C-alpha cells in the first residue's frame, strides 16, 4: 500500500515561488510514474507535471511549463514541484499522485496529456493561494 503526503503549500504573492513536497511511504518512487495535479474551485482536476521512466523523463502542462520543475529524490522517497513566477490562477489544491501500471506514460507519450484516471494513489491535497 502506498501513502502520499503533501506539504509546502500556503499563501504567496504573485510573482513569488513555492516548493511543494510529497513524501511516499510503502513503495519506491523510482519504479512508478509520479505526478502533480491541481484543482481550482469550480474547475476539473488538472494534471500539471509528471516524472516517469525511472525519473529520466518529465512532462509539463502548458499552464506551468517554463515556470515549474518536477523532481524526485529516490533516496528519500520524495517528490517535489518547484513553481516560480506564481500567478493568481495558480491558486488551487495541489495533489501528488502515483501510477503503478505505467498507463500515465501511454497518455503522455501517445496523447500528450495527463489523465487522472491513470493514477492509483493520491495524497490528501495541499492548498496553494496566490494573491495579486
N, C-alpha and C positions, 0 to 999 in steps of 0.2 A: 504494500500500500504506500502510495506517495503522498506526502503532505507538503503543501507550498504555503509559505508565509511571507507576505509582502511587508515592506517597511520603507520609510524615506519620503512618504508623501507629506503634504502640508500646503501652506499658503505661500505664494511668491508673487512678486510684482512682474508685470510684463517686461520681457527682456532679460529676465533672470534665468537661473539654471537650477536644476534639480536632479538628483540621482536616486532612482528607485532601486531597491534591492529585493530579491526573492530568495529565501532560503528553502532548500529542498531537503527533505528527510525521507529515508527509506529507499532511495534509488540513486544512481549516479547520473548526473545531468549529461555527461558526455555521451551517453548511449541513446538518447532520445532527442526529439525536437522540442525546444522550449521557446516560449514566445511571450510577448506583452500585448494585451488587448486593453481597450478603454471603452467606457460607456458614459456618454454625457447625458444629462437629463433630457428625457423625451426622445432620445436617439437610440439606434441599434448599436450593439456592441461592435466595435471596430478593431480589427487586427492591425497593429502598427509596426511591430518588429518581431522577427523570428530569427533564431540561430539554429543551425542544423548541420547534418553531415559531419558529425563529431566536432562541431564548432568551427568548421572551415568556411562555412557559407552563412551569409546573413541576408535577410530581406527586410526592406522598409517600405511602408506605405508612403505614397506621395505626400501625405499630410505632415509627415515628420522627417522625411528624407532630408539630409544635409544638416539637420538640427539635432539628430539623435544618434546615439551609438549603443548597440546592444552588445553585451559581453558576458562571459561566464568564467568562473573560477572553479575548475573541476576539483581542485584540492580542498575547497571549502563547500562544495555543492551549492554555489551561489550563482544567481543570475542577476544581471544589472541592466539598467536602462538610464543612460545619461541623456538628459534633454537640455538643450540650450535655447536661448532666444525664445523663451516661452511666450505664448500668446493667450489672450483670454479664451480663445476657442479650444485651447488645450485642457480647459477645466473639465474634469471627468473623474470617474472612479477607475483606477488602473488595476488590472488583474494580470498576474502571471499564470501561464498555463503550460501543460506538458502533454505531449503526444507520444505514446508508446509505439503506436503502429507504424508511424512514418507517413501517414496519409497527408500530413502537412506538406511534405516535400512534393507530393503529387500535385497538390493545389498550387503551390508556389511555382514549381517548375513548368507545369503544363497550362495553368490558368492564370498565373501571375497574381494570385490573391491569397489571402489568409482566411480560412474558414473556421469559425468557432466549433463547428461540428466535428472537426478533425481532432480536437483536443479532449483528452480523457480526464485530466485533473486540473483543478483550478484553485487559486488562492482565494482568500476571503475578500480581496479588494482593498484598495487604499486610495483615499480621496486626495486629489490634487486640485487646488484652486488658484487660478491665475487672475490677478486683479489688474485693471488698466490704470 
